[in-house]
Amino acid sequence: MEVIKGYKNLNRKLPNPVVTLGNFDGVHLGHQAIFSRVIERAKEIQGTSLVYTFHPHPLSVLTQGGQFLHITTLAEKLNLIETAGIDVVICEPFTLEFSQLTAEEFVKNILCNHIGTKEIFVGEDYTFGSKRQGNIYFLTTLGKRLNFRVNIIESQIKDHIIVKSSKIRELIQMGEVEIAHRLLGREYSITGQIIKGKGRGIILGYPTANIKPNKALHPGVGVYAVWVKCDNKQFPGVMNIGYNPTFSGQELSLEVYIFDFNRDLYGKKIEISFVARIRKEKRFASPDELKAQIAEDVSAARKILGIN
């Protein structure tokens, strides 16, 4: 897959571009359905399947001072789009200046004149342009005038839930990682570098690796059954996200206990995939009570992960 940073760096004519537009944060089932149709149609007309997306996410630029919770980093998003089978991605640097483009300017100058779009596939709730003045009706009307075809893809529904990035973010924050998994089509994961912790896990008999995550969005406070990927190998584990109330902790920590694992991980990067939440975080009367609960958590995680 070819990745082009901004439409201005597309310096050649692509054969019959079939385009989809959007942020595609999470690359969930809805996005995957659109990509599938784009790829199928591009093959039918001997064309190029093309995703036009943005980085950073427009909301992180337009909501100045606020922190936007990405489901996927840019690298993760591009990897997932490539896995889907798309030919070309134009990743547009989103700025306040770019946000001032009207919907008509965007379609005429970029999609038609520069990219040469033949067909567009978008979701039924797609909006674009300054102040979101463009919608699917506007896009369809322009398509008839400027000679490109617009295809509207209905929203995907899974378990009676409309699949949307905003809903998935909400589910992850609530700790509902199993439902998020079904909407994403894969387990939600974070990557993190191992940093020094308090060392309490060793004292309790369950040494944990403390993680500095690569993105701000993580499951809500609680204990989770997880898979841990390190050096291209996968290991089972249990992860705690919380404030360590038994020890009167004040700072949020993300720490994972990897089963039957005794290697030094300090400084390494690992990937954590969340399978299921085991329980909420709670305060225990003593370290011994916490130790007993951890043993139960490990047993529960082994059962969830299907290991002895």
N, C-alpha and C positions, 0 to 999 in steps of 0.2 A: 504493500500500500504506500502511495506517495502522499506525504504531508506537506502542504504549502502554507507558509505563514502569511496570511492575508491575500486578498484577491489580486492586489497589485503585483504580486510575485508570480502570478500565473501568466507566463509569457509565451504561451503557445495555444493553438486551437485544439480543444479536446473533441474527439468524435462523439457527436450526439449526447451531450451531458444529460443524464437523468439525475435530478437533484432532490435532496431533502434538506430542510433547514431547521435548525433548533439548537438548544443548548445541550440536550442529550445527557444531562447529569444523571449518572447511575446506569445508563444504557440498559434500561429495564425491558420487560417483555413488550411494552408498547413501542419502544424505540426499535427493538429487534424485529418486530412485525413490519415496521416501515422499511427498515433496511432490506429485509427479505424481498419486499415488493419492488424496491428500487433496483436491486441486483437482478431480479427476474426480468423486469422491463428493459433494463440496459442490455441484457443478453438478447432480448427479442429484436431490438433495433440496432444491434452491433454498436452499442454506445458505451459510455463511461458512467459507472455508478459513482456519485459524488455526494459527500456530506459536507454541508457548509455549517460550521459551528463557530463558537466564540470562546475566547479566553482573555481575561477572566470572565466569570459569569456576569452578565449585565447587572444583576441585582447587587453584586458586590461593588460595582462602580457607582450605580445610581443611588444606592443607600450608603452614602458617605458616613464613615465612622462605625458602621455596623459590621459584624462578622458574619459572612455567609458560610453556611455549613454544607460543604460539597459532599455528595455521596462518593464521588470518584475524583481523584486528582486528574490533572490533564493527562499524565502518562498512562494512568489506568484507563481513562476514557478512550484514548487513542488505541490502546492495545485491544480493548473490547470491540471497537469499531473494525479494526483490522481482522480480528478473529471472525467477525460477522461476514467478511468477504468483500468489503467496499474497496473500490479501486483508488479513489482520491479523496483526501480530506483537505478542505480549505479551512484553516483555523484563523479566524479573524481576530486580531487584537482589538478588544472592545474598549473604547475610550468615551469620554463625555462628548468629544467632537463627533465621533462616529454615531453616537446615540441621537444626534440632531438630524440625521438623514430622515427625510420623509419616507413613507412606505413606497410611494411612487418612484422617488429617486433611487431607492435601494433596488427595486425591481428592474427599472429601465437601465440604470447605469451599471449595476453590478451583475445581476442575474442574466439580463439579456445581452447588453452590449459587450461586457467583458467576458463572461463565462460562456455565453451562447446557449443558454438553457433550452432544451427541447421539451422536457417534462418535469413537473414538480410533484412530489409526494409530501403531504403534510397531515398532521393529526387534525381532528375536527375542531379543536379549540385553539388552533395556532393563531397568534397575533404577532405583529412585527412593526418596525418603523417607529419614528418619534411618537411618544405618548401612546404606543400600541394602536395607532390609527389604522393599521392594516389588519385585515382578517381574511378568512377563506373566501368570503363573498367578494371582497375587494380584489383579492389575488386572482380569482376565477374570471372576474370582469376584465382585469388587465391582460390575462392570458389570451382571451378572445381577441383583444385589440393588438397584442404584440406577438401573437402566433406561438404560444406555448400552451401545453396542456396541463391542467391541474387535477390531481387525483387526491381525494379526501379519504383518509384511513380512519375508520371508527376506533374509538378508545377500546383498549383491551380491558376485559373484566376478569378478575381472578378471585375466586371465593367470595363473590358478590361485592368485590371492591374494585372501583375504577383505578387502574394502574397509573399512578402519577408520581413524579419525583417528590413533590411536596408531601404526599401521603407516606412515601417510603421513609423520608427523613423523620417524620413524626413517629412512625412505628419504631425506628431504630432508637430514637431518644427515649421512647417508652420501654425499651428493652424487649420489644416484641420481634425478636430477630427471626423467629420461624416464619412469621407472616411476611416480613420483609423479604426473606429468602424466596418465598413463593412469587412475590411480585417482581423481584429482580431476575429470577430464574437461576440464581446462584446464591451462595452464602455471602453475607456482607463481611467484608474484611478490612482490616487496617494494617499498615506496615509501620514498624517502629524500630528505633534504635534502642538497644539495651543500655540503661543507665544505672548508676549506683542507687540502691535503695537503703532502707533502714536496717536490713539484715534480720528482721524479725522472723521471716520464713524459715531461716536456717535453725533458729532457736526452737521453733515449733515442730521441726522435722519435715517441713515442706518448703525447701528453698525455692524462692520465686525470682523471676526475671522482671525487673521494672522497665516499662516501655515509655519512650517519648514518641507519641504517634505522629504520623505524617499528615494528619488532617484533624480538624476540630470536631468533626462528627463522630461520636462513638456511642455505643449502647448505654442506656441509663444505668444508674448505680445498681449493682447486683453481682451475682456469681453465675458464670456461664461455662458450659461445655464447649470446648474449642478444638480446632486443629491448628497446629503450629508448623509453619513451613520455615525451615532453616537449611541453608546450603543445599537447596533443591531436594530436601528430604522432609517428609511429613510426620509429625508426632502428635499424639493425643495430649490433651491437657485440660486444666480448669483455670479460668481467669476471674479475678476479682477486680471490679471497678468500683471505687468508693473512697471513703475517708478514714478507714480503719478506726471505727468508733470505740472498739474495745481498748485501744491504746490512746484514745482522745485525740485522734488525728484531726488536722484542720485542712490539709491539702488533699486534693483529689489525686489518686494514684491508679495506674493501670498495671497490674502485675499478674503474671501467669506462672503456674506451676506445671512443668512439663513432666509427664509420667516417665519413670524409669530413665532419667536423663541426668548425666552428671558432667557435662562439658561446660567449660567457661565460655559464657556468651557476651561478656562485657564488650561494648563497642560494636557488636554485630547488629545487623538488621534482620528482623524476623517478620513474618506475615501471620496474622491471627485471623482465622475464619470462625465466625460465631455460628454455632449449631443450634443451641437452645439455652434459655435462661433456667437455671436450677432453682434459684431463690433470690429474694431481696437481701440487701445487706442489713445486718442487725448488730446490736451491741451485746457482747457476752460478759458475764459476770467475772470471768477469769480467763487467762490464756489457756488453761486446760480445757475449759468448755469450748473455746474457739478451736483448739486442736481436734477435739472430738468431732466438731461440726465439719471441719475440713476433711476429715476421714470419710464422713458421710457424703460430702460434696464430691470427693474423688470417686467414691463408689457409684454415685448417681451419674457422674460424667462417663465413667466406663460403660455403664449400661446404655446410656444415650448414644455413645459413639460406637457401640457394638464390639467392645474389646474386653478381654478377660482382666 
